[in-house]
Amino acid sequence: MAANMKAVKLRIKSVETTMQTTKAMQLVAASKLRKAKEKADASKPYLKTLKDTLTDIAHGNLDFGSPYTRPGSNDKWLYVVIAGDRGMAGGYNSNLFKFMESEIKGRDIEVLPIGKKSVEFFKHRNIPIYSEAYAEVARIGINDCFEIGKLMCRAYREGEFGHVFLCYTNFISMLSQVPEASSMLPLSDFVEVDDGRDYVKPRDLILYEPDSETVFNEIVPEYLAGLLYSSINVSVASELAARRTAMESATDNAAELIEKLNLYYNRARQAGITQEITEIVAGAEET
């Protein structure tokens, strides 16, 4: 009985230590989440401005054409996949990878992974990796996004890929983060208008130097960089929200387990005391 009670006591101390860790991780994630959401919101106006500019150029000029708006020359896909660097974030990484497995099924693909977990996942499944230069999402800054944007544009322009897609986890709410995939190239949205009305292309109203297509092509890498940077910020916010929720659940489970162990320990202790009293009384009666 004594040995069993000692094991329970050690178990309680172990769970208490774990609960302190999960509670600390929950508080850290909650603290970082607010800043991550602010950063994600702050990156949206820049992206919107670039998108509006590209739309104005594409819709406001006659005989407009760009290699980035035309379908690719082959059917190979490049997926830029944003995942986390660490685990302990609930289903954040696993949900993204399940979504990716259904998304890439039957396609000839290469991936550009962002995040250590993303690199590990695709290496484990022997899926071709285009580059590992951006494997740590925590170190990705706006300059890295510009480099990736130029890299994607060059690869698409040279015919290495016919489609470039971005896969990340969108932040819906504190309790909901949803994996999504969106097309980056070709930029068909900028030359197609689907608002239910007949669209009449206006005459050239703005003079671009040297010409509208050149200006458009120069802005595209900037736009893709802005799109990628915004998606990384949203993904980081999603990861922190998922980690906060997971650690909160783990802390609650640890507290519940401690309560059960304490109850078991007190019952065993009471049973031991009762047994000792019974033995003392029985010994007194014999004398």
VENURUR-V972947 format. One record per pair of residues at least 6 apart in sequence whose C-alpha atoms are under 6 Angstrom apart, sorted by the first residue. I is the first residue (numbers start at 0). J is the second residue. If there is no record, write none. Layout:
I:J
I:J
This chain:
11:257
18:250
18:253
21:246
21:250
22:250
25:243
25:246
25:247
28:239
28:243
32:236
32:239
35:236
36:236
39:229
39:232
39:233
42:229
46:225
49:222
54:189
59:201
59:203
60:203
67:185
67:186
68:185
68:186
68:187
70:185
71:161
72:158
72:161
73:161
74:161
75:107
75:108
75:160
75:161
76:108
76:160
76:162
76:163
77:108
77:109
77:110
77:163
78:110
78:163
78:164
78:165
79:110
79:111
79:112
79:165
80:112
80:113
80:166
81:113
81:167
82:114
82:117
83:114
83:116
84:114
84:115
84:116
88:241
88:242
88:245
89:241
89:245
95:178
109:127
109:128
109:129
110:128
110:129
111:128
111:129
111:130
112:118
113:133
113:134
113:136
114:134
114:135
114:136
115:134
115:135
144:224
145:224
148:220
148:223
148:224
149:220
162:184
163:183
163:184
164:181
164:182
164:183
165:180
165:181
166:179
166:180
167:178
167:179
168:177
168:178
168:179
168:234
169:176
169:177
169:178
170:176
170:237
173:240
176:237
